[in-house]
């Protein structure tokens, strides 16, 4: 099994969870929520690229290159970004689904 085949179903599930959570956000706050998620995604992607390259460059771990797409950002395979983005979408989705709304949120 390849890493993309393993990661994509989890990414789709996290995207669904995020969309469900976003549907609970008041429409006046939805844009701010999306902007915040986008900023967090940018930060997580940059940090993932940097630290994956450091860890791979330090020989802490390696990948079976036959299981990868073959697209790299430095030494890090692009598949590593899927895990970080999946976690972000899942966490923000769960937060929006479970966060108790108050008058200040509207």
SVG drawing of the C-alpha trace seen along z (x, -y; Angstrom):
<svg xmlns="http://www.w3.org/2000/svg" viewBox="-26 -40 48 42">
<polyline fill="none" stroke="black" stroke-width="0.4" points="0.0,0.0 1.2,-3.5 1.2,-6.4 -1.2,-8.4 -3.7,-5.5 -3.4,-5.3 -3.6,-9.1 -6.3,-10.3 -9.3,-8.6 -8.3,-10.2 -7.9,-13.6 -11.4,-13.3 -12.8,-12.3 -11.1,-15.3 -12.4,-17.6 -15.9,-16.3 -15.6,-16.8 -14.3,-20.4 -17.2,-21.1 -19.7,-19.8 -18.0,-21.9 -18.0,-25.0 -21.8,-24.6 -22.2,-25.2 -20.3,-28.5 -22.5,-31.6 -22.4,-33.0 -21.0,-36.3 -18.0,-34.4 -17.5,-31.8 -15.1,-34.0 -12.9,-34.7 -12.9,-31.0 -11.7,-30.1 -9.0,-32.8 -7.8,-31.6 -7.7,-28.0 -5.8,-29.1 -3.2,-31.0 -2.8,-27.9 -2.5,-25.7 0.2,-27.9 2.2,-27.8 1.8,-24.0 2.9,-23.4 6.0,-25.5 6.9,-24.0 6.3,-20.5 8.5,-21.1 11.3,-22.5 11.3,-19.9 10.8,-16.9 13.8,-18.0 15.8,-18.4 14.8,-15.0 15.3,-13.2 18.6,-15.0 19.7,-13.8 18.9,-10.2 16.3,-9.9 14.0,-8.0 13.6,-7.3 10.8,-6.2 10.2,-3.3 10.5,-5.4 8.4,-2.8 5.4,-3.8 5.7,-7.5 4.5,-9.7 8.0,-10.9 7.3,-14.6 9.7,-16.0 10.1,-19.3 13.8,-19.1 14.2,-15.7 10.6,-15.5 7.9,-13.7 4.8,-15.8 2.8,-13.1 4.0,-14.3 1.9,-17.4 -1.3,-15.4 -0.9,-14.3 -0.4,-17.8 -3.3,-19.2 -5.5,-16.3 -4.9,-17.0 -5.6,-20.7 -8.9,-20.0 -10.0,-17.4 -9.1,-19.5 -10.8,-22.6 -13.9,-20.5 -14.2,-18.9 -13.7,-22.3 -16.4,-23.9 -18.7,-20.9 -18.2,-20.9 -17.6,-24.6 -20.5,-26.1 -21.7,-29.3 -22.3,-32.4 -23.7,-35.8 -20.2,-37.1 -19.7,-34.5 -22.6,-35.7"/>
</svg>
